[in-house]
Every structure is written in structure tokens, then in C-alpha cells.
């Protein structure tokens, strides 16, 4: 794996392998997480869930089910703040460190990647990420499922544009994304792509 640049948001990697990473933010959430896990079990693919620490603490069985199914759990902060507006190093550090501990204590695995809520970064967040040696993950393609105007079809079109080395962002809570996923998976497989976790994607960088 090549050395990734410091203080940069990783949206894709250069790789000679036909791999793509599907990622899901803001869980675990009862009802929606189970739907996704059932789909991925049928499709035999692994994805990365960027989880909110407080949600993991509230729904530990779901977090353990994600881990048991072979998916990656990653750090998405404890309370989902806008880090671009935060300057308090201790507060930012607590958001990340406490989430690391919650996920580790709940599942036995420690996250090795992070995604900022809203993909929003400030100088203080970069300082803490450097301290913790956590890469910051963005996206090459997003479902825009947070937009009320988005549709199953628009989500399919956006996410199906992904190519080798790309990271795709969707949200665990989006029913529209869940309904679009089977076709997204079909379309990406038709391009010859296979699905990996973000950590696996980073390891494939050439």
C-alpha cells in the first residue's frame, strides 16, 4: 500500500484491482441495519459502516451483528457534530476516542478509519486525526439520499457511476437507498467490480 498524504480527505485510491467500497453512515439503526445486512448476506459482499458512537451504545446487538457478518465498523464520531465549526481539541478528541472505545468494547474490533459528519473538517480535527493516526474518508460518489428530492432512480444513477478504487457514500437510515441497492450492486458488478471494505480498498492502493 502506498503512503497516503496527511491531512487529505480520501475519496478514492489508485488501484490496479477492480474494487469499489460501499459505505453507510449514521447507524446502527433498528429496522434499517437489518435490511442492509440481509441484502449483503444474500449478495455475499462486505461493506463499511461509519457508525455514531451513541448509536452503537444504544444498539450494541446490531453493532455486533455487523461485525459478525464480516463488515467493517468505522468511526463517525460520538454525537455527529460539525467538526468544521469546532476548535476545542479536547472536545474533538473525546468525540473520536470515546467512539473508538465504544466500538472496541462492543464488538472487539477497533476502527482504523474515520469519516467526519458532513465531510466537514477544521484545523483542530486534523490535529486530532494526526494524533490518532486515523485516515479521513470522504467519497467519490454519493447517493445524496439526504436530499428530499432524491429518488430511487437518482440514487441508482449516482452510485452506479463508481469505478475502480472509488468510495461510495450512502446512509443507513435511507429507505430509498436500501431499495436502490440491489440495482446498484448489479450495475457495478456488470462493470466487473467487486465489493470490499474501505480498509481493504486502502490496502489495494498501488
N, CA and C atoms as a LAMMPS dump frame, in Angstrom:
ITEM: TIMESTEP
0
ITEM: NUMBER OF ATOMS
618
ITEM: BOX BOUNDS ff ff ff
-5.0000000000000000e+02 5.0000000000000000e+02
-5.0000000000000000e+02 5.0000000000000000e+02
-5.0000000000000000e+02 5.0000000000000000e+02
ITEM: ATOMS id mol type element x y z
1 1 1 N 0.839 -1.185 0
2 1 2 C 0 0 0
3 1 3 C 0.876 1.237 0
4 2 1 N 0.525 2.209 -0.795
5 2 2 C 1.29 3.441 -0.842
6 2 3 C 0.98 4.303 0.373
7 3 1 N 1.887 5.213 0.713
8 3 2 C 1.661 6.13 1.807
9 3 3 C 0.649 7.184 1.381
10 4 1 N -0.404 7.322 2.176
11 4 2 C -1.446 8.281 1.842
12 4 3 C -1.077 9.652 2.387
13 5 1 N -1.38 10.722 1.686
14 5 2 C -0.993 12.058 2.12
15 5 3 C -1.668 12.461 3.425
16 6 1 N -0.947 13.184 4.265
17 6 2 C -1.503 13.655 5.528
18 6 3 C -2.516 14.765 5.261
19 7 1 N -3.472 14.884 6.178
20 7 2 C -4.471 15.948 6.13
21 7 3 C -5.145 16.058 4.757
22 8 1 N -5.529 14.919 4.24
23 8 2 C -6.287 14.91 2.992
24 8 3 C -7.469 13.971 3.14
25 9 1 N -8.587 14.345 2.535
26 9 2 C -9.782 13.509 2.565
27 9 3 C -9.654 12.484 1.443
28 10 1 N -9.714 11.225 1.791
29 10 2 C -9.548 10.15 0.816
30 10 3 C -10.903 9.835 0.182
31 11 1 N -11.015 10.092 -1.095
32 11 2 C -12.268 9.862 -1.814
33 11 3 C -12.197 8.628 -2.714
34 12 1 N -10.994 8.285 -3.108
35 12 2 C -10.763 7.104 -3.934
36 12 3 C -9.284 6.795 -3.84
37 13 1 N -8.899 5.641 -4.316
38 13 2 C -7.481 5.286 -4.357
39 13 3 C -7.135 4.81 -5.76
40 14 1 N -5.891 5.016 -6.123
41 14 2 C -5.406 4.466 -7.372
42 14 3 C -5.073 3 -7.14
43 15 1 N -5.697 2.137 -7.905
44 15 2 C -5.502 0.705 -7.713
45 15 3 C -5.572 -0.01 -9.052
46 16 1 N -4.863 -1.11 -9.15
47 16 2 C -4.943 -1.913 -10.366
48 16 3 C -5.943 -3.058 -10.197
49 17 1 N -6.697 -3.021 -9.11
50 17 2 C -7.696 -4.058 -8.856
51 17 3 C -9.099 -3.514 -9.108
52 18 1 N -10.026 -4.336 -9.575
53 18 2 C -11.39 -3.895 -9.876
54 18 3 C -12.264 -3.871 -8.623
55 19 1 N -11.935 -2.978 -7.681
56 19 2 C -12.612 -2.965 -6.387
57 19 3 C -13.296 -1.623 -6.142
58 20 1 N -14.403 -1.674 -5.397
59 20 2 C -15.155 -0.48 -5.029
60 20 3 C -15.652 -0.684 -3.597
61 21 1 N -15.775 0.418 -2.841
62 21 2 C -16.209 0.327 -1.446
63 21 3 C -17.54 1.044 -1.258
64 22 1 N -18.557 0.295 -0.856
65 22 2 C -19.824 0.885 -0.45
66 22 3 C -19.758 1.217 1.036
67 23 1 N -20.195 2.427 1.41
68 23 2 C -20.141 2.849 2.812
69 23 3 C -21.487 3.423 3.24
70 24 1 N -21.786 3.258 4.535
71 24 2 C -23.092 3.638 5.074
72 24 3 C -22.899 4.383 6.384
73 25 1 N -23.435 5.605 6.442
74 25 2 C -23.232 6.469 7.598
75 25 3 C -24.413 6.437 8.566
76 26 1 N -24.111 6.763 9.829
77 26 2 C -25.071 7.186 10.857
78 26 3 C -25.735 6.066 11.65
79 27 1 N -25.425 4.812 11.407
80 27 2 C -26.062 3.748 12.172
81 27 3 C -25.31 3.467 13.47
82 28 1 N -25.588 2.287 14.045
83 28 2 C -26.623 1.34 13.612
84 28 3 C -28.024 1.818 13.994
85 29 1 N -28.994 1.445 13.159
86 29 2 C -30.371 1.875 13.368
87 29 3 C -31.304 0.672 13.236
88 30 1 N -32.091 0.383 14.263
89 30 2 C -33.012 -0.748 14.199
90 30 3 C -33.955 -0.626 13.007
91 31 1 N -34.198 -1.744 12.365
92 31 2 C -35.08 -1.763 11.197
93 31 3 C -34.309 -1.611 9.912
94 32 1 N -33.495 -0.578 9.809
95 32 2 C -32.752 -0.34 8.581
96 32 3 C -31.456 -1.151 8.508
97 33 1 N -30.736 -1.243 9.609
98 33 2 C -29.485 -2.015 9.586
99 33 3 C -29.756 -3.466 9.224
100 34 1 N -30.818 -4.04 9.776
101 34 2 C -31.123 -5.439 9.485
102 34 3 C -31.442 -5.646 8
103 35 1 N -32.149 -4.701 7.397
104 35 2 C -32.464 -4.796 5.972
105 35 3 C -31.171 -4.839 5.154
106 36 1 N -30.239 -3.971 5.495
107 36 2 C -28.971 -3.94 4.765
108 36 3 C -28.176 -5.225 4.984
109 37 1 N -28.12 -5.69 6.218
110 37 2 C -27.359 -6.914 6.493
111 37 3 C -27.938 -8.11 5.74
112 38 1 N -29.248 -8.189 5.664
113 38 2 C -29.876 -9.291 4.923
114 38 3 C -29.499 -9.223 3.437
115 39 1 N -29.534 -8.016 2.87
116 39 2 C -29.175 -7.848 1.459
117 39 3 C -27.724 -8.255 1.217
118 40 1 N -26.825 -7.782 2.068
119 40 2 C -25.406 -8.068 1.841
120 40 3 C -25.097 -9.546 2.051
121 41 1 N -25.837 -10.19 2.93
122 41 2 C -25.654 -11.636 3.104
123 41 3 C -26.079 -12.377 1.843
124 42 1 N -27.195 -11.965 1.256
125 42 2 C -27.649 -12.602 0.019
126 42 3 C -26.664 -12.359 -1.126
127 43 1 N -26.143 -11.144 -1.183
128 43 2 C -25.233 -10.782 -2.269
129 43 3 C -23.793 -11.212 -2.015
130 44 1 N -23.52 -11.637 -0.775
131 44 2 C -22.171 -12.074 -0.384
132 44 3 C -21.135 -10.968 -0.612
133 45 1 N -21.44 -9.784 -0.091
134 45 2 C -20.494 -8.676 -0.184
135 45 3 C -20.251 -8.072 1.193
136 46 1 N -19.111 -7.411 1.329
137 46 2 C -18.747 -6.729 2.573
138 46 3 C -18.697 -5.228 2.321
139 47 1 N -19.163 -4.458 3.3
140 47 2 C -19.203 -3.006 3.192
141 47 3 C -18.628 -2.406 4.474
142 48 1 N -18.561 -1.076 4.518
143 48 2 C -18.098 -0.37 5.711
144 48 3 C -19.229 0.49 6.257
145 49 1 N -19.49 0.333 7.558
146 49 2 C -20.478 1.142 8.257
147 49 3 C -19.751 2.177 9.119
148 50 1 N -19.922 3.456 8.783
149 50 2 C -19.386 4.529 9.608
150 50 3 C -20.422 4.835 10.684
151 51 1 N -20.123 4.403 11.911
152 51 2 C -21.125 4.383 12.958
153 51 3 C -20.966 5.521 13.969
154 52 1 N -22.086 6.011 14.456
155 52 2 C -22.114 7.034 15.503
156 52 3 C -22.002 6.328 16.853
157 53 1 N -21.071 6.787 17.67
158 53 2 C -20.809 6.117 18.94
159 53 3 C -22.035 5.953 19.815
160 54 1 N -22.841 6.992 19.923
161 54 2 C -24.042 6.901 20.759
162 54 3 C -25.032 5.882 20.21
163 55 1 N -25.081 5.713 18.889
164 55 2 C -25.973 4.709 18.307
165 55 3 C -25.476 3.296 18.584
166 56 1 N -24.154 3.119 18.553
167 56 2 C -23.584 1.814 18.895
168 56 3 C -23.898 1.473 20.345
169 57 1 N -23.746 2.466 21.234
170 57 2 C -24.033 2.237 22.648
171 57 3 C -25.505 1.902 22.873
172 58 1 N -26.382 2.521 22.067
173 58 2 C -27.82 2.285 22.209
174 58 3 C -28.261 0.959 21.592
175 59 1 N -27.518 0.485 20.586
176 59 2 C -27.916 -0.732 19.858
177 59 3 C -26.721 -1.675 19.703
178 60 1 N -26.17 -2.137 20.816
179 60 2 C -24.951 -2.961 20.742
180 60 3 C -25.136 -4.264 19.975
181 61 1 N -26.315 -4.872 20.056
182 61 2 C -26.524 -6.139 19.349
183 61 3 C -26.414 -5.94 17.842
184 62 1 N -26.891 -4.802 17.337
185 62 2 C -26.774 -4.522 15.909
186 62 3 C -25.318 -4.341 15.506
187 63 1 N -24.56 -3.636 16.338
188 63 2 C -23.137 -3.452 16.044
189 63 3 C -22.419 -4.792 16.008
190 64 1 N -22.745 -5.662 16.948
191 64 2 C -22.116 -6.987 16.956
192 64 3 C -22.54 -7.805 15.744
193 65 1 N -23.781 -7.641 15.307
194 65 2 C -24.24 -8.36 14.115
195 65 3 C -23.489 -7.896 12.873
196 66 1 N -23.221 -6.605 12.773
197 66 2 C -22.44 -6.074 11.654
198 66 3 C -21.062 -6.713 11.628
199 67 1 N -20.42 -6.726 12.783
200 67 2 C -19.07 -7.293 12.868
201 67 3 C -19.079 -8.792 12.578
202 68 1 N -20.066 -9.495 13.129
203 68 2 C -20.142 -10.947 12.938
204 68 3 C -20.359 -11.307 11.48
205 69 1 N -21.009 -10.411 10.734
206 69 2 C -21.283 -10.677 9.322
207 69 3 C -20.091 -10.364 8.423
208 70 1 N -19.001 -9.875 9.009
209 70 2 C -17.79 -9.645 8.227
210 70 3 C -17.655 -8.249 7.653
211 71 1 N -18.492 -7.328 8.115
212 71 2 C -18.4 -5.956 7.643
213 71 3 C -17.457 -5.148 8.538
214 72 1 N -17.044 -3.988 8.032
215 72 2 C -16.164 -3.116 8.789
216 72 3 C -16.978 -2.056 9.523
217 73 1 N -16.665 -1.853 10.801
218 73 2 C -17.226 -0.737 11.553
219 73 3 C -16.169 0.352 11.634
220 74 1 N -16.575 1.581 11.337
221 74 2 C -15.644 2.702 11.319
222 74 3 C -16.206 3.848 12.152
223 75 1 N -15.342 4.799 12.459
224 75 2 C -15.658 5.892 13.377
225 75 3 C -16.335 7.05 12.637
226 76 1 N -17.517 7.429 13.114
227 76 2 C -18.248 8.565 12.533
228 76 3 C -18.592 9.583 13.62
229 77 1 N -17.785 9.595 14.699
230 77 2 C -17.933 10.478 15.855
231 77 3 C -18.954 9.911 16.838
232 78 1 N -18.995 10.517 18.012
233 78 2 C -19.916 10.04 19.049
234 78 3 C -21.301 10.656 18.927
235 79 1 N -21.361 11.957 18.582
236 79 2 C -22.654 12.649 18.595
237 79 3 C -23.005 13.315 17.265
238 80 1 N -22.178 13.108 16.225
239 80 2 C -22.434 13.651 14.882
240 80 3 C -22.381 15.189 14.841
241 81 1 N -21.316 15.807 15.366
242 81 2 C -21.202 17.263 15.288
243 81 3 C -20.6 17.715 13.964
244 82 1 N -20.602 19.024 13.757
245 82 2 C -19.933 19.619 12.598
246 82 3 C -18.524 20.023 13.03
247 83 1 N -17.549 19.192 12.708
248 83 2 C -16.175 19.445 13.15
249 83 3 C -15.557 20.676 12.488
250 84 1 N -16.121 21.1 11.367
251 84 2 C -15.617 22.302 10.729
252 84 3 C -15.841 23.544 11.562
253 85 1 N -16.781 23.468 12.515
254 85 2 C -17.106 24.606 13.376
255 85 3 C -16.528 24.468 14.779
256 86 1 N -15.782 23.378 15.022
257 86 2 C -15.256 23.122 16.368
258 86 3 C -13.773 23.465 16.444
259 87 1 N -13.381 24.068 17.554
260 87 2 C -11.974 24.426 17.761
261 87 3 C -11.4 23.821 19.039
262 88 1 N -12.251 23.247 19.888
263 88 2 C -11.817 22.697 21.17
264 88 3 C -11.205 21.305 20.95
265 89 1 N -9.884 21.223 21.098
266 89 2 C -9.194 19.957 20.853
267 89 3 C -9.69 18.845 21.777
268 90 1 N -9.921 19.171 23.026
269 90 2 C -10.36 18.146 23.975
270 90 3 C -11.735 17.612 23.599
271 91 1 N -12.62 18.497 23.178
272 91 2 C -13.966 18.055 22.791
273 91 3 C -13.916 17.181 21.552
274 92 1 N -13.103 17.563 20.585
275 92 2 C -12.968 16.765 19.364
276 92 3 C -12.33 15.421 19.684
277 93 1 N -11.297 15.471 20.505
278 93 2 C -10.607 14.227 20.882
279 93 3 C -11.58 13.267 21.559
280 94 1 N -12.426 13.79 22.435
281 94 2 C -13.398 12.945 23.128
282 94 3 C -14.376 12.306 22.147
283 95 1 N -14.824 13.07 21.149
284 95 2 C -15.75 12.535 20.143
285 95 3 C -15.175 11.3 19.456
286 96 1 N -13.897 11.363 19.125
287 96 2 C -13.269 10.269 18.382
288 96 3 C -12.813 9.146 19.292
289 97 1 N -12.137 9.498 20.382
290 97 2 C -11.581 8.481 21.277
291 97 3 C -12.694 7.675 21.942
292 98 1 N -13.747 8.355 22.378
293 98 2 C -14.844 7.632 23.027
294 98 3 C -15.567 6.71 22.044
295 99 1 N -15.669 7.131 20.79
296 99 2 C -16.288 6.252 19.789
297 99 3 C -15.41 5.035 19.527
298 100 1 N -14.095 5.248 19.447
299 100 2 C -13.185 4.115 19.296
300 100 3 C -13.413 3.11 20.422
301 101 1 N -13.522 3.623 21.652
302 101 2 C -13.675 2.741 22.809
303 101 3 C -15.026 2.033 22.789
304 102 1 N -16.094 2.756 22.441
305 102 2 C -17.428 2.145 22.409
306 102 3 C -17.471 0.996 21.404
307 103 1 N -16.925 1.23 20.216
308 103 2 C -16.959 0.181 19.191
309 103 3 C -16.067 -0.991 19.597
310 104 1 N -14.898 -0.691 20.149
311 104 2 C -13.995 -1.766 20.583
312 104 3 C -14.629 -2.601 21.694
313 105 1 N -15.215 -1.938 22.681
314 105 2 C -15.799 -2.664 23.813
315 105 3 C -17.048 -3.44 23.402
316 106 1 N -17.732 -2.966 22.38
317 106 2 C -18.967 -3.615 21.941
318 106 3 C -18.7 -4.79 21.017
319 107 1 N -17.732 -4.645 20.124
320 107 2 C -17.531 -5.648 19.074
321 107 3 C -16.204 -6.391 19.154
322 108 1 N -15.245 -5.835 19.903
323 108 2 C -13.924 -6.457 19.969
324 108 3 C -12.971 -5.978 18.899
325 109 1 N -13.443 -5.138 17.958
326 109 2 C -12.555 -4.595 16.931
327 109 3 C -12.453 -3.079 17.108
328 110 1 N -11.281 -2.547 16.746
329 110 2 C -11.037 -1.113 16.856
330 110 3 C -11.052 -0.487 15.471
331 111 1 N -11.863 0.542 15.243
332 111 2 C -11.899 1.182 13.926
333 111 3 C -10.532 1.728 13.516
334 112 1 N -10.267 1.647 12.222
335 112 2 C -8.981 2.146 11.706
336 112 3 C -9.176 3.254 10.678
337 113 1 N -10.442 3.626 10.417
338 113 2 C -10.725 4.749 9.515
339 113 3 C -11.842 5.591 10.121
340 114 1 N -11.935 6.838 9.676
341 114 2 C -12.871 7.821 10.224
342 114 3 C -13.531 8.585 9.082
343 115 1 N -14.78 8.945 9.283
344 115 2 C -15.426 9.888 8.365
345 115 3 C -16.082 10.997 9.191
346 116 1 N -15.795 12.24 8.828
347 116 2 C -16.402 13.367 9.523
348 116 3 C -17.851 13.54 9.089
349 117 1 N -18.76 13.771 10.028
350 117 2 C -20.115 14.131 9.636
351 117 3 C -20.096 15.333 8.692
352 118 1 N -20.914 15.261 7.677
353 118 2 C -20.998 16.305 6.647
354 118 3 C -19.69 16.463 5.857
355 119 1 N -18.736 15.546 6.058
356 119 2 C -17.387 15.647 5.467
357 119 3 C -16.8 17.027 5.811
358 120 1 N -17.068 17.501 7.017
359 120 2 C -16.684 18.846 7.441
360 120 3 C -15.456 18.777 8.354
361 121 1 N -14.388 19.47 7.95
362 121 2 C -13.116 19.428 8.67
363 121 3 C -12.666 20.836 9.037
364 122 1 N -12.015 20.935 10.189
365 122 2 C -11.344 22.157 10.591
366 122 3 C -9.937 21.813 11.059
367 123 1 N -9.091 22.82 11.284
368 123 2 C -7.71 22.559 11.699
369 123 3 C -7.61 21.698 12.958
370 124 1 N -8.508 21.91 13.906
371 124 2 C -8.424 21.144 15.15
372 124 3 C -8.722 19.667 14.91
373 125 1 N -9.667 19.368 14.023
374 125 2 C -9.95 17.964 13.71
375 125 3 C -8.732 17.308 13.085
376 126 1 N -8.065 18 12.152
377 126 2 C -6.883 17.413 11.528
378 126 3 C -5.796 17.123 12.571
379 127 1 N -5.671 17.991 13.563
380 127 2 C -4.693 17.762 14.626
381 127 3 C -4.988 16.458 15.354
382 128 1 N -6.262 16.25 15.702
383 128 2 C -6.642 15.041 16.426
384 128 3 C -6.503 13.8 15.543
385 129 1 N -6.872 13.909 14.281
386 129 2 C -6.72 12.767 13.377
387 129 3 C -5.252 12.383 13.236
388 130 1 N -4.383 13.378 13.189
389 130 2 C -2.944 13.081 13.135
390 130 3 C -2.491 12.371 14.404
391 131 1 N -2.973 12.82 15.54
392 131 2 C -2.624 12.182 16.821
393 131 3 C -3.04 10.714 16.831
394 132 1 N -4.247 10.466 16.36
395 132 2 C -4.816 9.115 16.424
396 132 3 C -4.442 8.251 15.225
397 133 1 N -3.785 8.88 14.236
398 133 2 C -3.406 8.164 13.01
399 133 3 C -4.613 7.525 12.337
400 134 1 N -5.686 8.315 12.236
401 134 2 C -6.9 7.849 11.577
402 134 3 C -7.027 8.542 10.232
403 135 1 N -7.048 7.811 9.123
404 135 2 C -7.316 8.421 7.822
405 135 3 C -8.741 8.965 7.771
406 136 1 N -8.921 10.094 7.096
407 136 2 C -10.247 10.684 6.949
408 136 3 C -10.825 10.301 5.587
409 137 1 N -11.985 9.675 5.614
410 137 2 C -12.581 9.1 4.41
411 137 3 C -13.735 9.979 3.917
412 138 1 N -13.695 10.318 2.652
413 138 2 C -14.794 11.043 2.026
414 138 3 C -15.524 10.136 1.069
415 139 1 N -15.763 10.625 -0.149
416 139 2 C -16.45 9.799 -1.139
417 139 3 C -16.156 10.327 -2.533
418 140 1 N -16.113 9.409 -3.48
419 140 2 C -16.021 9.78 -4.888
420 140 3 C -17.411 9.965 -5.476
421 141 1 N -18.378 9.236 -4.911
422 141 2 C -19.768 9.316 -5.36
423 141 3 C -20.67 9.24 -4.139
424 142 1 N -21.743 10.01 -4.145
425 142 2 C -22.688 9.978 -3.033
426 142 3 C -24.104 9.809 -3.558
427 143 1 N -24.908 9.119 -2.772
428 143 2 C -26.308 8.913 -3.135
429 143 3 C -27.117 10.198 -3.03
430 144 1 N -26.611 11.19 -2.245
431 144 2 C -27.413 12.396 -1.948
432 144 3 C -28.775 11.998 -1.393
433 145 1 N -28.799 10.904 -0.628
434 145 2 C -30.067 10.417 -0.103
435 145 3 C -30.619 11.292 1.017
436 146 1 N -29.815 12.231 1.494
437 146 2 C -30.287 13.201 2.492
438 146 3 C -31.193 14.257 1.851
439 147 1 N -31.139 14.358 0.539
440 147 2 C -31.934 15.345 -0.189
441 147 3 C -33.355 14.813 -0.384
442 148 1 N -34.342 15.575 0.082
443 148 2 C -35.731 15.129 -0.038
444 148 3 C -36.146 14.918 -1.487
445 149 1 N -35.438 15.567 -2.406
446 149 2 C -35.774 15.433 -3.824
447 149 3 C -35.172 14.178 -4.466
448 150 1 N -34.309 13.493 -3.737
449 150 2 C -33.688 12.298 -4.307
450 150 3 C -34.736 11.2 -4.483
451 151 1 N -34.5 10.344 -5.456
452 151 2 C -35.396 9.223 -5.724
453 151 3 C -34.567 7.941 -5.82
454 152 1 N -35.257 6.823 -5.811
455 152 2 C -34.553 5.548 -6.001
456 152 3 C -33.754 5.587 -7.296
457 153 1 N -34.333 6.158 -8.343
458 153 2 C -33.661 6.2 -9.64
459 153 3 C -32.444 7.121 -9.613
460 154 1 N -32.573 8.284 -8.969
461 154 2 C -31.426 9.2 -8.925
462 154 3 C -30.297 8.613 -8.1
463 155 1 N -30.639 7.913 -7.039
464 155 2 C -29.621 7.258 -6.212
465 155 3 C -28.909 6.174 -7.013
466 156 1 N -29.672 5.384 -7.768
467 156 2 C -29.061 4.352 -8.612
468 156 3 C -28.095 4.97 -9.608
469 157 1 N -28.521 6.05 -10.246
470 157 2 C -27.671 6.674 -11.262
471 157 3 C -26.387 7.215 -10.654
472 158 1 N -26.493 7.892 -9.525
473 158 2 C -25.304 8.481 -8.898
474 158 3 C -24.299 7.41 -8.473
475 159 1 N -24.792 6.408 -7.78
476 159 2 C -23.9 5.401 -7.213
477 159 3 C -23.335 4.46 -8.26
478 160 1 N -24.083 4.256 -9.338
479 160 2 C -23.636 3.333 -10.385
480 160 3 C -22.516 3.917 -11.237
481 161 1 N -22.203 5.187 -11.039
482 161 2 C -21.102 5.813 -11.765
483 161 3 C -19.738 5.409 -11.219
484 162 1 N -19.702 4.745 -10.08
485 162 2 C -18.437 4.402 -9.439
486 162 3 C -17.589 3.493 -10.31
487 163 1 N -16.277 3.658 -10.173
488 163 2 C -15.322 2.825 -10.889
489 163 3 C -14.277 2.273 -9.944
490 164 1 N -13.243 1.625 -10.462
491 164 2 C -12.215 1.015 -9.617
492 164 3 C -11.579 2.031 -8.666
493 165 1 N -11.492 1.65 -7.393
494 165 2 C -10.848 2.483 -6.388
495 165 3 C -11.747 3.502 -5.733
496 166 1 N -13.01 3.573 -6.145
497 166 2 C -13.911 4.61 -5.639
498 166 3 C -14.582 4.208 -4.324
499 167 1 N -14.923 5.247 -3.56
500 167 2 C -15.695 5.106 -2.326
501 167 3 C -17.064 5.729 -2.568
502 168 1 N -18.113 4.986 -2.222
503 168 2 C -19.492 5.42 -2.444
504 168 3 C -20.166 5.627 -1.087
505 169 1 N -20.817 6.785 -0.91
506 169 2 C -21.454 7.124 0.361
507 169 3 C -22.969 7.032 0.259
508 170 1 N -23.544 6.252 1.177
509 170 2 C -24.989 6.185 1.358
510 170 3 C -25.259 6.283 2.865
511 171 1 N -26.531 6.325 3.24
512 171 2 C -26.87 6.418 4.655
513 171 3 C -27.707 5.221 5.089
514 172 1 N -27.407 4.73 6.279
515 172 2 C -28.113 3.57 6.818
516 172 3 C -29.602 3.829 6.936
517 173 1 N -29.986 5.065 7.27
518 173 2 C -31.394 5.363 7.533
519 173 3 C -32.24 5.547 6.272
520 174 1 N -31.612 5.589 5.109
521 174 2 C -32.352 5.913 3.887
522 174 3 C -33.051 4.683 3.296
523 175 1 N -34.361 4.68 3.348
524 175 2 C -35.114 3.588 2.731
525 175 3 C -34.963 3.617 1.211
526 176 1 N -34.862 4.826 0.653
527 176 2 C -34.69 4.936 -0.805
528 176 3 C -33.376 4.299 -1.239
529 177 1 N -32.323 4.509 -0.458
530 177 2 C -31.036 3.894 -0.802
531 177 3 C -31.117 2.378 -0.693
532 178 1 N -31.776 1.898 0.352
533 178 2 C -31.91 0.446 0.512
534 178 3 C -32.627 -0.172 -0.682
535 179 1 N -33.642 0.519 -1.179
536 179 2 C -34.386 -0.002 -2.332
537 179 3 C -33.577 0.086 -3.621
538 180 1 N -32.665 1.051 -3.694
539 180 2 C -31.833 1.208 -4.893
540 180 3 C -30.658 0.241 -4.919
541 181 1 N -30.266 -0.26 -3.764
542 181 2 C -29.024 -1.024 -3.672
543 181 3 C -28.963 -2.273 -4.552
544 182 1 N -29.999 -3.088 -4.638
545 182 2 C -29.866 -4.275 -5.492
546 182 3 C -29.466 -3.931 -6.922
547 183 1 N -30.076 -2.877 -7.481
548 183 2 C -29.729 -2.487 -8.851
549 183 3 C -28.333 -1.861 -8.902
550 184 1 N -27.96 -1.101 -7.874
551 184 2 C -26.602 -0.537 -7.823
552 184 3 C -25.576 -1.659 -7.847
553 185 1 N -25.799 -2.667 -7.023
554 185 2 C -24.872 -3.804 -6.966
555 185 3 C -24.809 -4.507 -8.319
556 186 1 N -25.963 -4.701 -8.944
557 186 2 C -25.997 -5.347 -10.258
558 186 3 C -25.208 -4.542 -11.284
559 187 1 N -25.41 -3.237 -11.309
560 187 2 C -24.737 -2.389 -12.288
561 187 3 C -23.226 -2.351 -12.064
562 188 1 N -22.809 -2.268 -10.819
563 188 2 C -21.369 -2.226 -10.547
564 188 3 C -20.72 -3.575 -10.857
565 189 1 N -21.417 -4.655 -10.582
566 189 2 C -20.882 -5.975 -10.939
567 189 3 C -20.773 -6.117 -12.456
568 190 1 N -21.709 -5.511 -13.182
569 190 2 C -21.658 -5.577 -14.643
570 190 3 C -20.421 -4.876 -15.191
571 191 1 N -19.852 -3.964 -14.4
572 191 2 C -18.598 -3.296 -14.781
573 191 3 C -17.373 -4.143 -14.413
574 192 1 N -17.608 -5.3 -13.812
575 192 2 C -16.507 -6.155 -13.403
576 192 3 C -15.96 -5.825 -12.028
577 193 1 N -16.685 -5.013 -11.276
578 193 2 C -16.204 -4.59 -9.959
579 193 3 C -16.605 -5.588 -8.879
580 194 1 N -15.763 -5.687 -7.865
581 194 2 C -16.118 -6.451 -6.676
582 194 3 C -16.067 -5.52 -5.468
583 195 1 N -16.781 -5.909 -4.428
584 195 2 C -17.01 -5.023 -3.291
585 195 3 C -16.082 -5.365 -2.13
586 196 1 N -15.443 -4.331 -1.584
587 196 2 C -14.516 -4.501 -0.469
588 196 3 C -14.805 -3.443 0.586
589 197 1 N -14.257 -3.647 1.781
590 197 2 C -14.356 -2.629 2.823
591 197 3 C -13.376 -1.493 2.51
592 198 1 N -13.548 -0.386 3.21
593 198 2 C -12.633 0.738 2.999
594 198 3 C -11.204 0.342 3.345
595 199 1 N -11.006 -0.383 4.42
596 199 2 C -9.653 -0.807 4.769
597 199 3 C -9.038 -1.676 3.681
598 200 1 N -9.836 -2.564 3.124
599 200 2 C -9.346 -3.4 2.023
600 200 3 C -9.044 -2.554 0.805
601 201 1 N -9.868 -1.548 0.554
602 201 2 C -9.632 -0.66 -0.573
603 201 3 C -8.31 0.078 -0.403
604 202 1 N -8.066 0.619 0.786
605 202 2 C -6.81 1.327 1.042
606 202 3 C -5.618 0.395 0.864
607 203 1 N -5.773 -0.847 1.274
608 203 2 C -4.68 -1.822 1.154
609 203 3 C -4.391 -2.178 -0.298
610 204 1 N -5.374 -1.935 -1.182
611 204 2 C -5.179 -2.264 -2.603
612 204 3 C -4.498 -1.156 -3.376
613 205 1 N -4.252 -0.009 -2.709
614 205 2 C -3.676 1.15 -3.422
615 205 3 C -2.33 0.8 -4.008
616 206 1 N -2.123 1.236 -5.245
617 206 2 C -0.861 0.925 -5.937
618 206 3 C 0.033 2.149 -5.997
